Amino acid sequence: MSRSAFRVLVPSRAVPRLARWRQCLPAALAGWLAGAMLLPAMASCVDDDAAVQRAALPGLAEAAPALVEGGRAALRTLVQSALARSAAVGAARLNAEAADQDTDEARAARRPQASANASVGPTLSRAEGVTDSAAARAAGSLSLSQLISDGGRTDRLVDFRERLADAARLGLLGSQEQTVVDTVSQALERSRFRVQAQVQGQHVRQMGCLVQSLEQIVATDRGRASELVQARKGLQQAELTLASTQSQLRQAEQRLRRLVGDPLPDGPSPDAALAALPQAVPALAQVQAEAERAPAIAALDAQADAARELARSVEASTRPQLSWTVSASTHTALGGTAPGGLGRSVSAGLLLNVPLLAPGATAATDAARKRAESARLSRDDALQSRRSRIAELHEQAGNAIDRAHRVAAVLGDSERVRQATRAQWQQLGRRSLFDVMAAEGEHHGLRQAQVDATHDAVQLNALLLSLGRGLQDFLK
């Protein structure tokens, strides 16, 4: 075609545009080639992430029996170490032993009592106008007695001590249960931050892959340097979040180390820790019924019973007391006007003590009765508070499980959006780097939300169990 014919077909004003298009063609071709170079590297990152994601996202599903038993065995090991180290449990055990010994002391009041007395010193006595004195008089006596009846006062004191001993033993169980709850909670917190660190570590690797791919692109197409800067900023933010989570993991391990000792056992894996504990929310009515038999409430019951028995004992202290007694004594006078020689005497009989005037007895009895009523009301208030707490935790646990399932359902769509956004950005140029980073951030945010919701649900179920039948009993 001649130059003149070309001018006819192509207007003169279009020639500069064609020239500019010819100049831009190498750059566009280079950008397309850089995008093609990006595909293998990004594809390998996606495949690696998908493989790790399946292992790092535990769910609320029925686990294999071996995993459940392994998780419970590991938790039992942590719990046993915590119970052996706990000063609170040790103090509660000593209180229980002391309460048993107090009960033995109260029972001993029913048994024969023996005593010996000795005295020496000057004496002066006057009888029927005759005064006797001795520069020194030595005397000794031995007596044996036993309570026959005191209106039930001793029996009520024994009952009072027995109820206090029961309360102390139940307090020991409550202290052990609290230690178990603290240990399991810290084990779950360690599991939570371990999985969070895995998820955020994957995000860091994803952003690292993105930065490496953009470095290859920018080496060919300098016009996309701003995207590389943005990707590096996203990588730094991901690394900052990971460092914060790793710090929280170390803090959780330190709290667990305070409970179980150092070196810190490995404990169950995140999947095993979650599988070892209840996956479904227990029935509210069942937990409410079990709350009344919880060690803490049973201890308050025993304390209220003890206060009632003490009030009955105070009331019985105003009744007559009857006991038998046998005594023997000997004495001798040295010097003075008193006759010398050794004197002996033996006596036996019944001793009756009848209180005639006790102005404070009525006030003491009324005060003891009011303390008993106060203990009963405190027990009722504690039970009501526990039931209210159970209802609140039951709602929270149900919401956490629902949230975990909803997030798991959204994750599938999020993964598809994430992959489509990457493909459109790499191959077609229809998406910007900001769209890719937003899709990545949203996807990893959903994964972290699923981890939190899953651990929240299991942790709340464990707390519900501790407020009912007890977590220690569940792990046996």
TARALIN-V975966 format. One record per helix or strand of 2 or more residues. SS is the DSSP state (H for helix, E for strand). FROM is the first residue (numbers start at 0). LEN is the number of residues. If there is no record, write none. Layout:
# TARALIN-V975966
{{SS & FROM & LEN} {SS & FROM & LEN}}
This chain:
# TARALIN-V975966
{{H & 2 & 7} {H & 11 & 45} {H & 64 & 21} {H & 86 & 22} {E & 112 & 15} {E & 129 & 20} {H & 152 & 68} {H & 221 & 39} {H & 269 & 6} {H & 283 & 8} {H & 294 & 22} {E & 320 & 14} {E & 341 & 12} {H & 360 & 68} {H & 432 & 35} {H & 470 & 5}}
